[in-house]
Amino acid sequence: MPKTTFLQRLEFLARELEMPAEEVIKLAVEAGVNSMYRQCMGEKYIAGQLSRDKALQLLGPQEVARLECIAELRCHLAEDEIDLICGHA
């Protein structure tokens, strides 16, 4: 649990960014929604519910490449775990 309150963090950001608290909240909500959207779209792509072309359009090539690396790593880890369980080391 944070040792500072929401209001303290908001006031800190407003001072540091030299903008009204309302603007900080607006930016924070926008950043949060964007982050959640990208996460949801990334999960859909990994699950095969979103085409690669659409993922490239929505997320960009760098994020798609990152997601593909993660998916490949998951496959390798799963294969390693299966080998350990089945005694194929």
C-alpha positions as a printed Julia matrix, in Angstrom:
89×3 Matrix{Float64}:
  0.0     0.0     0.0
  1.44    3.42   -0.93
  2.56    5.61    1.94
  1.17    8.67    0.18
 -2.46    9.36   -0.5
 -3.94    9.82   -3.95
 -4.34   13.54   -3.25
 -0.69   13.87   -2.22
  0.48   12.15   -5.38
 -1.86   14.29   -7.49
 -0.63   17.51   -5.87
  2.97   16.39   -6.35
  2.42   15.74  -10.06
  0.59   19.02  -10.52
  3.54   20.9    -8.97
  6.19   18.93  -10.86
  4.42   19.23  -14.2
  3.35   22.8   -13.5
 -0.27   22.19  -14.49
 -3.63   22.18  -12.77
 -4.65   18.98  -10.99
 -7.59   18.64  -13.39
 -5.18   18.43  -16.33
 -3.07   15.83  -14.5
 -6.21   13.74  -13.94
 -7.19   14.08  -17.6
 -3.74   12.94  -18.74
 -3.7    10.09  -16.22
 -7.09    8.79  -17.34
 -6.06    9.0   -20.99
 -2.79    7.18  -20.29
 -4.61    4.5   -18.29
 -7.23    3.91  -20.97
 -4.53    3.76  -23.67
 -2.53    1.27  -21.61
 -5.56   -0.92  -20.94
 -6.55   -0.82  -24.63
 -3.08   -1.85  -25.79
 -2.99   -4.65  -23.22
 -6.4    -5.93  -24.32
 -5.49   -5.8   -28.01
 -2.17   -7.53  -27.28
 -3.95  -10.32  -25.42
 -6.39  -10.72  -28.33
 -3.48  -10.95  -30.78
 -1.64  -13.56  -28.69
 -4.9   -15.56  -28.34
 -5.35  -15.55  -32.13
 -8.46  -13.37  -31.97
 -6.81  -10.5   -33.86
 -4.98  -10.83  -37.17
 -1.34   -9.84  -37.44
 -2.22   -7.13  -39.97
 -4.82   -5.64  -37.63
 -2.4    -5.88  -34.68
  0.26   -4.06  -36.72
 -2.27   -1.36  -37.54
 -3.5    -0.96  -33.94
 -0.32   -1.6   -31.96
  2.55   -0.91  -34.33
  5.39   -3.16  -35.5
  7.52   -2.82  -32.37
  4.72   -3.96  -30.04
  3.74   -6.83  -32.35
  7.37   -7.99  -32.45
  7.53   -7.8   -28.63
  4.33   -9.84  -28.31
  5.62  -12.44  -30.77
  8.83  -12.79  -28.74
  6.79  -13.3   -25.59
  4.61  -15.91  -27.3
  7.66  -17.77  -28.62
  9.32  -17.7   -25.2
  6.15  -19.09  -23.63
  6.21  -21.97  -26.1
  9.85  -22.77  -25.32
  9.2   -22.62  -21.58
  6.19  -24.91  -21.96
  8.23  -27.39  -24.01
 11.0   -27.34  -21.38
  8.47  -27.94  -18.61
  6.9   -30.84  -20.51
 10.37  -32.37  -21.02
 11.06  -32.09  -17.3
  7.73  -33.64  -16.35
  8.06  -36.47  -18.85
 11.73  -37.08  -18.08
 13.05  -36.05  -21.52
 15.84  -33.83  -20.25
